[in-house]
Amino acid sequence: MSVARVTEITASSKKSFQDAIEKGIERAAQTLKNIESAWIKDQKMVIKDGKIAAYRVNMKITFVLAD
């Protein structure tokens, strides 16, 4: 039996939602071991002067604590 934990993070990018997701996973992997999955909970855009300034994603990351 495995024990897992879920943590929620927010990541952003000036390029795209996909880039924000990839940056978030890369950063989480620096701290969390045994990441198994991620769920994109929410996507938002920051608008400045009528243009997209940033793409933001809120995601839940599941990682295994013990097997």
MDAnalysis code that builds the backbone (N, CA, C; Angstrom):
import MDAnalysis as mda
import numpy as np

u = mda.Universe.empty(201, n_residues=67, atom_resindex=np.repeat(np.arange(67), 3), trajectory=True)
u.add_TopologyAttr("name", ["N", "CA", "C"] * 67)
u.add_TopologyAttr("resid", np.arange(1, 68))
u.add_TopologyAttr("resname", ["MET", "SER", "VAL", "ALA", "ARG", "VAL", "THR", "GLU", "ILE", "THR", "ALA", "SER", "SER", "LYS", "LYS", "SER", "PHE", "GLN", "ASP", "ALA", "ILE", "GLU", "LYS", "GLY", "ILE", "GLU", "ARG", "ALA", "ALA", "GLN", "THR", "LEU", "LYS", "ASN", "ILE", "GLU", "SER", "ALA", "TRP", "ILE", "LYS", "ASP", "GLN", "LYS", "MET", "VAL", "ILE", "LYS", "ASP", "GLY", "LYS", "ILE", "ALA", "ALA", "TYR", "ARG", "VAL", "ASN", "MET", "LYS", "ILE", "THR", "PHE", "VAL", "LEU", "ALA", "ASP"])
u.atoms.positions = np.array([
    [0.827, -1.171, 0.000],
    [0.000, 0.000, 0.000],
    [0.883, 1.249, 0.000],
    [0.517, 2.222, -0.810],
    [1.249, 3.481, -0.884],
    [0.541, 4.567, -0.094],
    [1.325, 5.509, 0.370],
    [0.777, 6.696, 1.011],
    [1.161, 7.877, 0.124],
    [0.168, 8.653, -0.258],
    [0.426, 9.788, -1.143],
    [-0.103, 11.064, -0.520],
    [0.396, 12.159, -1.030],
    [-0.050, 13.470, -0.571],
    [-0.339, 14.327, -1.796],
    [-1.268, 15.244, -1.649],
    [-1.599, 16.173, -2.721],
    [-1.285, 17.586, -2.232],
    [-0.576, 18.337, -3.055],
    [-0.283, 19.729, -2.731],
    [-0.727, 20.603, -3.893],
    [-1.148, 21.797, -3.600],
    [-1.630, 22.712, -4.633],
    [-0.608, 23.814, -4.859],
    [-0.315, 24.079, -6.139],
    [0.633, 25.137, -6.486],
    [0.044, 26.023, -7.583],
    [0.596, 27.205, -7.710],
    [0.248, 28.128, -8.780],
    [1.523, 28.446, -9.550],
    [1.422, 28.395, -10.879],
    [2.581, 28.716, -11.723],
    [2.127, 29.697, -12.799],
    [3.063, 30.505, -13.291],
    [2.700, 31.468, -14.330],
    [3.761, 31.531, -15.415],
    [3.337, 32.042, -16.558],
    [4.226, 32.186, -17.703],
    [3.731, 33.358, -18.550],
    [4.637, 34.007, -19.229],
    [4.256, 35.058, -20.168],
    [3.942, 34.480, -21.542],
    [4.285, 33.184, -21.764],
    [4.130, 32.577, -23.086],
    [2.795, 31.858, -23.301],
    [2.438, 30.923, -22.373],
    [1.245, 30.105, -22.597],
    [0.874, 29.332, -21.336],
    [-0.331, 28.762, -21.363],
    [-0.747, 27.891, -20.269],
    [0.169, 26.663, -20.204],
    [0.497, 26.099, -21.365],
    [1.361, 24.919, -21.408],
    [2.714, 25.210, -20.757],
    [3.273, 26.368, -21.055],
    [4.556, 26.746, -20.463],
    [4.430, 26.908, -18.950],
    [3.329, 27.479, -18.481],
    [3.111, 27.628, -17.043],
    [3.024, 26.259, -16.369],
    [2.341, 25.316, -17.008],
    [2.233, 23.959, -16.468],
    [3.612, 23.320, -16.368],
    [4.377, 23.400, -17.442],
    [5.713, 22.789, -17.459],
    [6.632, 23.422, -16.412],
    [6.576, 24.736, -16.279],
    [7.402, 25.413, -15.262],
    [6.993, 24.991, -13.856],
    [5.693, 24.866, -13.622],
    [5.207, 24.445, -12.311],
    [5.661, 23.047, -11.944],
    [5.573, 22.122, -12.906],
    [6.004, 20.737, -12.659],
    [7.511, 20.678, -12.426],
    [8.273, 21.400, -13.253],
    [9.733, 21.413, -13.084],
    [10.120, 21.932, -11.704],
    [9.465, 23.005, -11.276],
    [9.794, 23.585, -9.964],
    [9.380, 22.656, -8.834],
    [8.212, 22.059, -8.941],
    [7.753, 21.127, -7.906],
    [8.700, 19.938, -7.795],
    [9.215, 19.468, -8.925],
    [10.110, 18.305, -8.935],
    [11.441, 18.597, -8.238],
    [11.802, 19.867, -8.103],
    [13.029, 20.211, -7.385],
    [12.876, 19.974, -5.879],
    [11.661, 20.035, -5.388],
    [11.390, 19.911, -3.961],
    [10.715, 18.600, -3.593],
    [9.787, 18.163, -4.424],
    [8.992, 16.964, -4.139],
    [9.559, 15.756, -4.861],
    [9.622, 14.643, -4.167],
    [10.081, 13.386, -4.760],
    [8.868, 12.532, -5.130],
    [9.037, 11.678, -6.101],
    [8.021, 10.696, -6.492],
    [6.705, 11.317, -6.943],
    [6.774, 12.371, -7.756],
    [5.555, 12.959, -8.314],
    [4.931, 11.956, -9.268],
    [3.636, 11.722, -9.091],
    [2.929, 10.749, -9.925],
    [1.941, 11.377, -10.882],
    [1.319, 12.484, -10.502],
    [0.317, 13.075, -11.382],
    [0.080, 14.530, -11.029],
    [-0.581, 15.225, -11.949],
    [-0.969, 16.611, -11.718],
    [-2.349, 16.821, -12.328],
    [-3.142, 17.616, -11.662],
    [-4.474, 17.944, -12.119],
    [-4.574, 19.458, -12.222],
    [-4.947, 19.953, -13.401],
    [-5.084, 21.385, -13.597],
    [-6.457, 21.795, -13.077],
    [-6.438, 22.498, -11.977],
    [-7.677, 22.897, -11.299],
    [-8.287, 24.152, -11.922],
    [-7.428, 25.094, -12.337],
    [-7.922, 26.374, -12.805],
    [-6.896, 27.019, -13.733],
    [-7.380, 27.759, -14.705],
    [-6.519, 28.535, -15.592],
    [-7.032, 29.970, -15.609],
    [-6.112, 30.924, -15.528],
    [-6.483, 32.335, -15.539],
    [-5.478, 33.107, -16.370],
    [-5.902, 34.263, -16.847],
    [-4.991, 35.159, -17.550],
    [-4.976, 36.494, -16.824],
    [-3.799, 37.106, -16.776],
    [-3.663, 38.452, -16.236],
    [-3.685, 39.392, -17.438],
    [-4.583, 40.369, -17.401],
    [-4.734, 41.304, -18.515],
    [-4.230, 42.680, -18.091],
    [-3.370, 43.261, -18.925],
    [-2.884, 44.623, -18.699],
    [-2.997, 45.391, -20.008],
    [-3.581, 46.555, -19.934],
    [-3.755, 47.411, -21.116],
    [-4.426, 46.665, -22.270],
    [-5.385, 45.809, -21.949],
    [-6.133, 45.095, -22.978],
    [-5.399, 43.928, -23.618],
    [-4.245, 43.555, -23.071],
    [-3.464, 42.439, -23.624],
    [-3.138, 41.436, -22.532],
    [-2.887, 40.214, -22.935],
    [-2.527, 39.165, -21.981],
    [-1.112, 39.417, -21.487],
    [-0.982, 39.581, -20.169],
    [0.327, 39.820, -19.563],
    [0.923, 38.541, -18.997],
    [0.058, 37.608, -18.566],
    [0.552, 36.349, -17.996],
    [-0.556, 35.298, -18.022],
    [-0.113, 34.063, -18.125],
    [-0.999, 32.900, -18.042],
    [-0.718, 32.233, -16.706],
    [-1.772, 31.926, -15.951],
    [-1.583, 31.294, -14.635],
    [-2.392, 30.014, -14.550],
    [-1.801, 29.023, -13.916],
    [-2.502, 27.761, -13.668],
    [-2.401, 27.411, -12.188],
    [-3.494, 26.924, -11.657],
    [-3.503, 26.336, -10.320],
    [-3.586, 24.844, -10.538],
    [-2.671, 24.097, -9.948],
    [-2.682, 22.645, -10.131],
    [-2.476, 21.918, -8.820],
    [-3.006, 20.722, -8.799],
    [-2.807, 19.843, -7.656],
    [-1.841, 18.751, -8.092],
    [-0.789, 18.577, -7.312],
    [0.246, 17.596, -7.624],
    [0.206, 16.483, -6.597],
    [0.171, 15.245, -7.090],
    [0.161, 14.064, -6.208],
    [1.548, 13.452, -6.212],
    [2.076, 13.204, -5.007],
    [3.372, 12.535, -4.899],
    [3.307, 11.485, -3.791],
    [4.068, 10.416, -3.980],
    [4.053, 9.288, -3.046],
    [5.038, 9.535, -1.919],
    [4.564, 9.373, -0.685],
    [5.412, 9.525, 0.501],
    [6.117, 8.230, 0.858],
    [5.397, 7.102, 0.727],
    [5.973, 5.808, 1.090],
    [5.273, 4.697, 0.303],
    [5.984, 3.622, 0.045],
    [5.380, 2.448, -0.621],
    [5.027, 1.383, 0.389],
])
